[in-house]
C-alpha cells in the first residue's frame, strides 16, 4: 500500500516564514563574521559538537567550512558505521574566503557517543572539553576519562 500524506494541519501548514535568499545569507554570514567573544582575553568562541556516532557532527563542520569558503570543504573525516570515526579532540579554525581571516570561532569535533559500554566518548570527557580542560589533539580513551588538575586554570 502507498503511504498517504499526513492531513494534520500542524504538518501541512507552514508554521513560520523564513526569508531564505542570497541577501539573507549574506546578512547572516556578516553577523557571524562580526561576533566577538564576551571576554577580551578569549580569542574565539569554541563550539563543541556532540552526539551519537554517525549523527553528522563532522559533516556539519565540513558544511560550515564550505559555506564560508564558497566551495566544497572536507577537513573533518566523515563516516557511517558502528564505531566513531573521530578519535581525537579536534578544533577546526575556519578561514573566511571573503575576508581572508579566520572566523571568530572554532568548531570542535569529538568522538561520538556510542550505545555499547566501553565505547565512545565518556561524559566526563565532554564535561572537560566544555570547561576548556581538553588540549587540542587529545586522544579519547573510552576506558578512562581525561585526568586534569582541578586547581589548574583552563586555557583561554
CNS distance restraints for C-alpha pairs under 8 A (distance, minus, plus):
assign (resid   6 and name CA) (resid  11 and name CA) 6.79 0.50 0.50
assign (resid   6 and name CA) (resid  12 and name CA) 7.35 0.50 0.50
assign (resid   7 and name CA) (resid  11 and name CA) 7.26 0.50 0.50
assign (resid   7 and name CA) (resid  12 and name CA) 6.73 0.50 0.50
assign (resid   8 and name CA) (resid  12 and name CA) 6.44 0.50 0.50
assign (resid   9 and name CA) (resid  13 and name CA) 5.69 0.50 0.50
assign (resid  10 and name CA) (resid  14 and name CA) 7.99 0.50 0.50
assign (resid  10 and name CA) (resid  15 and name CA) 7.66 0.50 0.50
assign (resid  19 and name CA) (resid  24 and name CA) 6.73 0.50 0.50
assign (resid  20 and name CA) (resid  24 and name CA) 5.97 0.50 0.50
assign (resid  20 and name CA) (resid  25 and name CA) 7.04 0.50 0.50
assign (resid  21 and name CA) (resid  25 and name CA) 6.15 0.50 0.50
assign (resid  22 and name CA) (resid  26 and name CA) 6.17 0.50 0.50
assign (resid  23 and name CA) (resid  27 and name CA) 6.17 0.50 0.50
assign (resid  24 and name CA) (resid  28 and name CA) 6.15 0.50 0.50
assign (resid  25 and name CA) (resid  29 and name CA) 6.13 0.50 0.50
assign (resid  26 and name CA) (resid  30 and name CA) 6.10 0.50 0.50
assign (resid  27 and name CA) (resid  31 and name CA) 6.24 0.50 0.50
assign (resid  28 and name CA) (resid  32 and name CA) 6.29 0.50 0.50
assign (resid  29 and name CA) (resid  33 and name CA) 6.17 0.50 0.50
assign (resid  29 and name CA) (resid  68 and name CA) 7.94 0.50 0.50
assign (resid  30 and name CA) (resid  34 and name CA) 6.29 0.50 0.50
assign (resid  31 and name CA) (resid  35 and name CA) 6.54 0.50 0.50
assign (resid  32 and name CA) (resid 103 and name CA) 7.80 0.50 0.50
assign (resid  32 and name CA) (resid 104 and name CA) 7.80 0.50 0.50
assign (resid  33 and name CA) (resid 103 and name CA) 5.93 0.50 0.50
assign (resid  33 and name CA) (resid 104 and name CA) 6.63 0.50 0.50
assign (resid  34 and name CA) (resid 104 and name CA) 7.62 0.50 0.50
assign (resid  35 and name CA) (resid 104 and name CA) 6.28 0.50 0.50
assign (resid  36 and name CA) (resid  44 and name CA) 7.45 0.50 0.50
assign (resid  36 and name CA) (resid 104 and name CA) 6.72 0.50 0.50
assign (resid  37 and name CA) (resid  42 and name CA) 6.38 0.50 0.50
assign (resid  37 and name CA) (resid  43 and name CA) 7.02 0.50 0.50
assign (resid  37 and name CA) (resid  44 and name CA) 5.88 0.50 0.50
assign (resid  37 and name CA) (resid  45 and name CA) 5.93 0.50 0.50
assign (resid  37 and name CA) (resid 104 and name CA) 7.70 0.50 0.50
assign (resid  38 and name CA) (resid  42 and name CA) 7.78 0.50 0.50
assign (resid  41 and name CA) (resid 156 and name CA) 6.82 0.50 0.50
assign (resid  42 and name CA) (resid 156 and name CA) 5.29 0.50 0.50
assign (resid  43 and name CA) (resid 104 and name CA) 7.49 0.50 0.50
assign (resid  43 and name CA) (resid 156 and name CA) 7.56 0.50 0.50
assign (resid  44 and name CA) (resid 104 and name CA) 4.99 0.50 0.50
assign (resid  44 and name CA) (resid 105 and name CA) 4.83 0.50 0.50
assign (resid  44 and name CA) (resid 106 and name CA) 6.92 0.50 0.50
assign (resid  45 and name CA) (resid 104 and name CA) 6.28 0.50 0.50
assign (resid  45 and name CA) (resid 105 and name CA) 4.34 0.50 0.50
assign (resid  45 and name CA) (resid 106 and name CA) 6.30 0.50 0.50
assign (resid  46 and name CA) (resid  91 and name CA) 7.83 0.50 0.50
assign (resid  46 and name CA) (resid 105 and name CA) 5.51 0.50 0.50
assign (resid  46 and name CA) (resid 106 and name CA) 4.89 0.50 0.50
assign (resid  46 and name CA) (resid 107 and name CA) 6.03 0.50 0.50
assign (resid  46 and name CA) (resid 108 and name CA) 6.67 0.50 0.50
assign (resid  47 and name CA) (resid 105 and name CA) 7.04 0.50 0.50
assign (resid  47 and name CA) (resid 106 and name CA) 6.16 0.50 0.50
assign (resid  47 and name CA) (resid 107 and name CA) 4.87 0.50 0.50
assign (resid  47 and name CA) (resid 108 and name CA) 5.77 0.50 0.50
assign (resid  48 and name CA) (resid 107 and name CA) 6.19 0.50 0.50
assign (resid  48 and name CA) (resid 108 and name CA) 4.76 0.50 0.50
assign (resid  48 and name CA) (resid 109 and name CA) 6.54 0.50 0.50
assign (resid  48 and name CA) (resid 110 and name CA) 7.67 0.50 0.50
assign (resid  48 and name CA) (resid 129 and name CA) 7.83 0.50 0.50
assign (resid  48 and name CA) (resid 130 and name CA) 7.07 0.50 0.50
assign (resid  49 and name CA) (resid  57 and name CA) 5.95 0.50 0.50
assign (resid  49 and name CA) (resid 107 and name CA) 7.24 0.50 0.50
assign (resid  49 and name CA) (resid 108 and name CA) 6.07 0.50 0.50
assign (resid  49 and name CA) (resid 109 and name CA) 5.67 0.50 0.50
assign (resid  49 and name CA) (resid 110 and name CA) 6.71 0.50 0.50
assign (resid  50 and name CA) (resid  57 and name CA) 6.82 0.50 0.50
assign (resid  50 and name CA) (resid 109 and name CA) 7.52 0.50 0.50
assign (resid  50 and name CA) (resid 110 and name CA) 6.53 0.50 0.50
assign (resid  50 and name CA) (resid 111 and name CA) 7.83 0.50 0.50
assign (resid  50 and name CA) (resid 112 and name CA) 6.59 0.50 0.50
assign (resid  50 and name CA) (resid 113 and name CA) 7.51 0.50 0.50
assign (resid  51 and name CA) (resid  55 and name CA) 6.41 0.50 0.50
assign (resid  51 and name CA) (resid  57 and name CA) 7.15 0.50 0.50
assign (resid  51 and name CA) (resid 112 and name CA) 5.72 0.50 0.50
assign (resid  51 and name CA) (resid 113 and name CA) 5.64 0.50 0.50
assign (resid  52 and name CA) (resid 112 and name CA) 5.21 0.50 0.50
assign (resid  52 and name CA) (resid 113 and name CA) 4.47 0.50 0.50
assign (resid  52 and name CA) (resid 114 and name CA) 6.08 0.50 0.50
assign (resid  53 and name CA) (resid  80 and name CA) 7.77 0.50 0.50
assign (resid  53 and name CA) (resid  81 and name CA) 7.64 0.50 0.50
assign (resid  53 and name CA) (resid  82 and name CA) 7.33 0.50 0.50
assign (resid  53 and name CA) (resid  83 and name CA) 6.61 0.50 0.50
assign (resid  53 and name CA) (resid  84 and name CA) 5.44 0.50 0.50
assign (resid  53 and name CA) (resid 111 and name CA) 7.73 0.50 0.50
assign (resid  53 and name CA) (resid 112 and name CA) 4.42 0.50 0.50
assign (resid  53 and name CA) (resid 113 and name CA) 5.67 0.50 0.50
assign (resid  53 and name CA) (resid 114 and name CA) 6.13 0.50 0.50
assign (resid  54 and name CA) (resid  79 and name CA) 6.63 0.50 0.50
assign (resid  54 and name CA) (resid  80 and name CA) 5.11 0.50 0.50
assign (resid  54 and name CA) (resid  81 and name CA) 6.66 0.50 0.50
assign (resid  54 and name CA) (resid  84 and name CA) 7.36 0.50 0.50
assign (resid  54 and name CA) (resid 112 and name CA) 7.60 0.50 0.50
assign (resid  56 and name CA) (resid  60 and name CA) 5.96 0.50 0.50
assign (resid  56 and name CA) (resid  78 and name CA) 7.88 0.50 0.50
assign (resid  57 and name CA) (resid  61 and name CA) 6.58 0.50 0.50
assign (resid  57 and name CA) (resid 109 and name CA) 6.99 0.50 0.50
assign (resid  58 and name CA) (resid  62 and name CA) 6.37 0.50 0.50
assign (resid  58 and name CA) (resid  76 and name CA) 5.49 0.50 0.50
assign (resid  58 and name CA) (resid  77 and name CA) 6.64 0.50 0.50
assign (resid  58 and name CA) (resid  78 and name CA) 5.72 0.50 0.50
assign (resid  58 and name CA) (resid 109 and name CA) 6.51 0.50 0.50
assign (resid  59 and name CA) (resid  63 and name CA) 6.10 0.50 0.50
assign (resid  59 and name CA) (resid  76 and name CA) 7.33 0.50 0.50
assign (resid  59 and name CA) (resid  78 and name CA) 6.26 0.50 0.50
assign (resid  60 and name CA) (resid  64 and name CA) 6.29 0.50 0.50
assign (resid  61 and name CA) (resid  65 and name CA) 6.29 0.50 0.50
assign (resid  61 and name CA) (resid  76 and name CA) 6.96 0.50 0.50
assign (resid  61 and name CA) (resid  92 and name CA) 7.80 0.50 0.50
assign (resid  61 and name CA) (resid 107 and name CA) 6.54 0.50 0.50
assign (resid  61 and name CA) (resid 109 and name CA) 7.79 0.50 0.50
assign (resid  62 and name CA) (resid  66 and name CA) 6.05 0.50 0.50
assign (resid  62 and name CA) (resid  73 and name CA) 5.68 0.50 0.50
assign (resid  62 and name CA) (resid  74 and name CA) 5.34 0.50 0.50
assign (resid  62 and name CA) (resid  75 and name CA) 6.32 0.50 0.50
assign (resid  62 and name CA) (resid  76 and name CA) 6.32 0.50 0.50
assign (resid  63 and name CA) (resid  67 and name CA) 6.27 0.50 0.50
assign (resid  63 and name CA) (resid  72 and name CA) 7.85 0.50 0.50
assign (resid  63 and name CA) (resid  73 and name CA) 7.23 0.50 0.50
assign (resid  64 and name CA) (resid  68 and name CA) 6.59 0.50 0.50
assign (resid  65 and name CA) (resid  69 and name CA) 6.10 0.50 0.50
assign (resid  65 and name CA) (resid  73 and name CA) 6.01 0.50 0.50
assign (resid  65 and name CA) (resid  94 and name CA) 6.04 0.50 0.50
assign (resid  65 and name CA) (resid  95 and name CA) 7.75 0.50 0.50
assign (resid  66 and name CA) (resid  70 and name CA) 5.70 0.50 0.50
assign (resid  66 and name CA) (resid  71 and name CA) 5.24 0.50 0.50
assign (resid  66 and name CA) (resid  72 and name CA) 4.89 0.50 0.50
assign (resid  66 and name CA) (resid  73 and name CA) 4.83 0.50 0.50
assign (resid  66 and name CA) (resid  74 and name CA) 7.94 0.50 0.50
assign (resid  67 and name CA) (resid  71 and name CA) 7.01 0.50 0.50
assign (resid  68 and name CA) (resid  94 and name CA) 7.83 0.50 0.50
assign (resid  68 and name CA) (resid  95 and name CA) 7.23 0.50 0.50
assign (resid  68 and name CA) (resid  96 and name CA) 5.16 0.50 0.50
assign (resid  68 and name CA) (resid  97 and name CA) 6.10 0.50 0.50
assign (resid  68 and name CA) (resid  98 and name CA) 7.78 0.50 0.50
assign (resid  69 and name CA) (resid  73 and name CA) 7.48 0.50 0.50
assign (resid  69 and name CA) (resid  95 and name CA) 7.21 0.50 0.50
assign (resid  69 and name CA) (resid  96 and name CA) 5.96 0.50 0.50
assign (resid  69 and name CA) (resid  97 and name CA) 4.92 0.50 0.50
assign (resid  69 and name CA) (resid  98 and name CA) 7.93 0.50 0.50
assign (resid  70 and name CA) (resid  97 and name CA) 7.16 0.50 0.50
assign (resid  77 and name CA) (resid  85 and name CA) 7.12 0.50 0.50
assign (resid  77 and name CA) (resid  86 and name CA) 7.21 0.50 0.50
assign (resid  78 and name CA) (resid  85 and name CA) 6.68 0.50 0.50
assign (resid  78 and name CA) (resid  86 and name CA) 7.97 0.50 0.50
assign (resid  79 and name CA) (resid  85 and name CA) 6.23 0.50 0.50
assign (resid  83 and name CA) (resid 112 and name CA) 7.97 0.50 0.50
assign (resid  83 and name CA) (resid 114 and name CA) 7.16 0.50 0.50
assign (resid  83 and name CA) (resid 119 and name CA) 7.76 0.50 0.50
assign (resid  83 and name CA) (resid 120 and name CA) 7.41 0.50 0.50
assign (resid  84 and name CA) (resid 111 and name CA) 5.86 0.50 0.50
assign (resid  84 and name CA) (resid 112 and name CA) 5.35 0.50 0.50
assign (resid  84 and name CA) (resid 113 and name CA) 7.85 0.50 0.50
assign (resid  84 and name CA) (resid 114 and name CA) 7.69 0.50 0.50
assign (resid  84 and name CA) (resid 120 and name CA) 6.63 0.50 0.50
assign (resid  85 and name CA) (resid 111 and name CA) 7.20 0.50 0.50
assign (resid  85 and name CA) (resid 112 and name CA) 7.96 0.50 0.50
assign (resid  86 and name CA) (resid 109 and name CA) 7.40 0.50 0.50
assign (resid  86 and name CA) (resid 110 and name CA) 6.21 0.50 0.50
assign (resid  86 and name CA) (resid 111 and name CA) 4.81 0.50 0.50
assign (resid  86 and name CA) (resid 112 and name CA) 7.15 0.50 0.50
assign (resid  87 and name CA) (resid 110 and name CA) 7.13 0.50 0.50
assign (resid  87 and name CA) (resid 111 and name CA) 5.36 0.50 0.50
assign (resid  87 and name CA) (resid 139 and name CA) 5.96 0.50 0.50
assign (resid  87 and name CA) (resid 140 and name CA) 5.87 0.50 0.50
assign (resid  88 and name CA) (resid 109 and name CA) 7.90 0.50 0.50
assign (resid  88 and name CA) (resid 110 and name CA) 6.37 0.50 0.50
assign (resid  88 and name CA) (resid 111 and name CA) 6.68 0.50 0.50
assign (resid  88 and name CA) (resid 137 and name CA) 5.39 0.50 0.50
assign (resid  88 and name CA) (resid 138 and name CA) 5.36 0.50 0.50
assign (resid  88 and name CA) (resid 139 and name CA) 4.30 0.50 0.50
assign (resid  88 and name CA) (resid 140 and name CA) 5.75 0.50 0.50
assign (resid  89 and name CA) (resid 108 and name CA) 6.89 0.50 0.50
assign (resid  89 and name CA) (resid 109 and name CA) 5.92 0.50 0.50
assign (resid  89 and name CA) (resid 110 and name CA) 5.02 0.50 0.50
assign (resid  89 and name CA) (resid 111 and name CA) 7.29 0.50 0.50
assign (resid  89 and name CA) (resid 134 and name CA) 7.69 0.50 0.50
assign (resid  89 and name CA) (resid 135 and name CA) 7.60 0.50 0.50
assign (resid  89 and name CA) (resid 136 and name CA) 5.84 0.50 0.50
assign (resid  89 and name CA) (resid 137 and name CA) 5.07 0.50 0.50
assign (resid  89 and name CA) (resid 138 and name CA) 5.19 0.50 0.50
assign (resid  89 and name CA) (resid 139 and name CA) 6.47 0.50 0.50
assign (resid  89 and name CA) (resid 140 and name CA) 7.31 0.50 0.50
assign (resid  90 and name CA) (resid 108 and name CA) 5.47 0.50 0.50
assign (resid  90 and name CA) (resid 109 and name CA) 5.16 0.50 0.50
assign (resid  90 and name CA) (resid 110 and name CA) 6.69 0.50 0.50
assign (resid  90 and name CA) (resid 136 and name CA) 5.83 0.50 0.50
assign (resid  90 and name CA) (resid 137 and name CA) 5.65 0.50 0.50
assign (resid  90 and name CA) (resid 138 and name CA) 7.85 0.50 0.50
assign (resid  91 and name CA) (resid 106 and name CA) 5.67 0.50 0.50
assign (resid  91 and name CA) (resid 107 and name CA) 5.46 0.50 0.50
assign (resid  91 and name CA) (resid 108 and name CA) 4.01 0.50 0.50
assign (resid  91 and name CA) (resid 109 and name CA) 6.17 0.50 0.50
assign (resid  91 and name CA) (resid 136 and name CA) 6.64 0.50 0.50
assign (resid  92 and name CA) (resid 106 and name CA) 5.25 0.50 0.50
assign (resid  92 and name CA) (resid 107 and name CA) 5.15 0.50 0.50
assign (resid  92 and name CA) (resid 108 and name CA) 6.06 0.50 0.50
assign (resid  92 and name CA) (resid 109 and name CA) 7.66 0.50 0.50
assign (resid  93 and name CA) (resid 102 and name CA) 6.65 0.50 0.50
assign (resid  93 and name CA) (resid 103 and name CA) 7.21 0.50 0.50
assign (resid  93 and name CA) (resid 105 and name CA) 6.88 0.50 0.50
assign (resid  93 and name CA) (resid 106 and name CA) 4.71 0.50 0.50
assign (resid  93 and name CA) (resid 107 and name CA) 6.81 0.50 0.50
assign (resid  94 and name CA) (resid 102 and name CA) 5.53 0.50 0.50
assign (resid  94 and name CA) (resid 103 and name CA) 5.73 0.50 0.50
assign (resid  94 and name CA) (resid 105 and name CA) 7.69 0.50 0.50
assign (resid  94 and name CA) (resid 106 and name CA) 6.81 0.50 0.50
assign (resid  95 and name CA) (resid 100 and name CA) 6.33 0.50 0.50
assign (resid  95 and name CA) (resid 101 and name CA) 5.53 0.50 0.50
assign (resid  95 and name CA) (resid 102 and name CA) 4.14 0.50 0.50
assign (resid  95 and name CA) (resid 103 and name CA) 5.89 0.50 0.50
assign (resid  96 and name CA) (resid 100 and name CA) 5.37 0.50 0.50
assign (resid  96 and name CA) (resid 101 and name CA) 5.69 0.50 0.50
assign (resid  96 and name CA) (resid 102 and name CA) 5.81 0.50 0.50
assign (resid  96 and name CA) (resid 103 and name CA) 6.17 0.50 0.50
assign (resid  97 and name CA) (resid 101 and name CA) 7.69 0.50 0.50
assign (resid 110 and name CA) (resid 121 and name CA) 7.71 0.50 0.50
assign (resid 111 and name CA) (resid 120 and name CA) 6.15 0.50 0.50
assign (resid 111 and name CA) (resid 121 and name CA) 5.54 0.50 0.50
assign (resid 111 and name CA) (resid 140 and name CA) 7.02 0.50 0.50
assign (resid 112 and name CA) (resid 120 and name CA) 5.62 0.50 0.50
assign (resid 112 and name CA) (resid 121 and name CA) 5.96 0.50 0.50
assign (resid 113 and name CA) (resid 119 and name CA) 7.89 0.50 0.50
assign (resid 113 and name CA) (resid 120 and name CA) 4.99 0.50 0.50
assign (resid 113 and name CA) (resid 121 and name CA) 5.36 0.50 0.50
assign (resid 113 and name CA) (resid 122 and name CA) 7.73 0.50 0.50
assign (resid 114 and name CA) (resid 119 and name CA) 5.90 0.50 0.50
assign (resid 114 and name CA) (resid 120 and name CA) 4.88 0.50 0.50
assign (resid 114 and name CA) (resid 121 and name CA) 7.31 0.50 0.50
assign (resid 115 and name CA) (resid 119 and name CA) 7.54 0.50 0.50
assign (resid 115 and name CA) (resid 120 and name CA) 8.00 0.50 0.50
assign (resid 118 and name CA) (resid 142 and name CA) 5.42 0.50 0.50
assign (resid 118 and name CA) (resid 143 and name CA) 5.70 0.50 0.50
assign (resid 119 and name CA) (resid 142 and name CA) 5.21 0.50 0.50
assign (resid 119 and name CA) (resid 143 and name CA) 7.63 0.50 0.50
assign (resid 120 and name CA) (resid 142 and name CA) 5.56 0.50 0.50
assign (resid 121 and name CA) (resid 125 and name CA) 6.66 0.50 0.50
assign (resid 121 and name CA) (resid 126 and name CA) 7.25 0.50 0.50
assign (resid 121 and name CA) (resid 140 and name CA) 6.78 0.50 0.50
assign (resid 121 and name CA) (resid 141 and name CA) 7.56 0.50 0.50
assign (resid 121 and name CA) (resid 142 and name CA) 5.86 0.50 0.50
assign (resid 122 and name CA) (resid 126 and name CA) 6.74 0.50 0.50
assign (resid 122 and name CA) (resid 142 and name CA) 6.13 0.50 0.50
assign (resid 122 and name CA) (resid 144 and name CA) 7.92 0.50 0.50
assign (resid 122 and name CA) (resid 145 and name CA) 6.39 0.50 0.50
assign (resid 123 and name CA) (resid 127 and name CA) 6.34 0.50 0.50
assign (resid 124 and name CA) (resid 128 and name CA) 6.20 0.50 0.50
assign (resid 124 and name CA) (resid 145 and name CA) 6.04 0.50 0.50
assign (resid 124 and name CA) (resid 146 and name CA) 7.49 0.50 0.50
assign (resid 125 and name CA) (resid 129 and name CA) 6.12 0.50 0.50
assign (resid 125 and name CA) (resid 134 and name CA) 7.99 0.50 0.50
assign (resid 125 and name CA) (resid 140 and name CA) 7.92 0.50 0.50
assign (resid 125 and name CA) (resid 145 and name CA) 5.64 0.50 0.50
assign (resid 125 and name CA) (resid 146 and name CA) 5.97 0.50 0.50
assign (resid 126 and name CA) (resid 130 and name CA) 6.08 0.50 0.50
assign (resid 127 and name CA) (resid 131 and name CA) 6.17 0.50 0.50
assign (resid 128 and name CA) (resid 132 and name CA) 6.28 0.50 0.50
assign (resid 128 and name CA) (resid 133 and name CA) 5.08 0.50 0.50
assign (resid 128 and name CA) (resid 134 and name CA) 5.95 0.50 0.50
assign (resid 128 and name CA) (resid 146 and name CA) 7.42 0.50 0.50
assign (resid 129 and name CA) (resid 133 and name CA) 5.67 0.50 0.50
assign (resid 129 and name CA) (resid 134 and name CA) 4.93 0.50 0.50
assign (resid 131 and name CA) (resid 154 and name CA) 7.27 0.50 0.50
assign (resid 132 and name CA) (resid 154 and name CA) 5.37 0.50 0.50
assign (resid 132 and name CA) (resid 155 and name CA) 6.33 0.50 0.50
assign (resid 132 and name CA) (resid 156 and name CA) 7.57 0.50 0.50
assign (resid 133 and name CA) (resid 148 and name CA) 7.20 0.50 0.50
assign (resid 133 and name CA) (resid 154 and name CA) 5.19 0.50 0.50
assign (resid 133 and name CA) (resid 155 and name CA) 7.06 0.50 0.50
assign (resid 134 and name CA) (resid 138 and name CA) 6.66 0.50 0.50
assign (resid 134 and name CA) (resid 146 and name CA) 7.78 0.50 0.50
assign (resid 140 and name CA) (resid 145 and name CA) 7.74 0.50 0.50
assign (resid 140 and name CA) (resid 146 and name CA) 7.94 0.50 0.50
assign (resid 141 and name CA) (resid 145 and name CA) 6.55 0.50 0.50
assign (resid 148 and name CA) (resid 152 and name CA) 7.67 0.50 0.50
